[in-house]
Amino acid sequence: MAYRVVLADSAKTDADHLWNWVVSQAPRKGPAWFERLIDALYSLETLPQRCPKAREADTAKRPIRCLLFGKRHGVYRILYEIDEKRRTVWILHIRHGALKDLPSSELANIPREN
C-alpha cells in the first residue's frame, strides 16, 4: 500500500522560493528541473524507509530522514518523517546541500498537521 506525501507549510515555502529562484535563473530548463524535484518528493509514496536518517535527527530527537536530489553542486536535501499509523510521509524542508544543518529548535516547531 502506498504512502501519502504531504508537504508541511515550511516545505511549501521552501518549494515556492526554490521555484522562483530556479525559473529566474533558467527560464527554459528550470521548470523541467523543478518537475523532477516534485517527482522525487512523490517517489516517497513507495519505500520511504529507503533513505537514511538525516544528520539533524539525533539533535532534533525526531526520526527525520533525508532524500538527496540533484547532482554535484546542485544537490538538495529533502527532510521528511514517516507516520506509519497514517501511512503518511511528511516533507519538512527542501534545502540546498551546501546549507548548514537546521538547528533542532527549528525542526521541533514544524507542525505535521495541515
Steps between C-alpha positions, in 0.01 A plus 500: 500500500634843404571781741345844469753782457415831670707818505515689828460877470878539538558270201237684295684826571830338403347371175353841413834675554683231306255523209544877478878475514531214249268660246678835529840333450399257224169600339512217245638209698395608851139380483606151382760481779236602755261232368773239556538629857125462557514149350779418748281619789213281388731203443481471880150354452680169465773381735556823694719301742762463222669828594740537793448694817571872460795662676254709701305199634702437814511861619133556415406171670269424208521217244578736213624347175675659202444446128771648278403655167730644235863475397835647599456857624125488446408239762192568711413330827135409546436456872198292593335280761289189461174454692443126478155513666365739237723362220610858438835654409533855632743713299648745751756696298669519160852640546806546285767252605758776561290663773576438865287244681178630648513560875285261701291792626388576144414138429314459828254771402390352169142380533416192297127564498356699211 
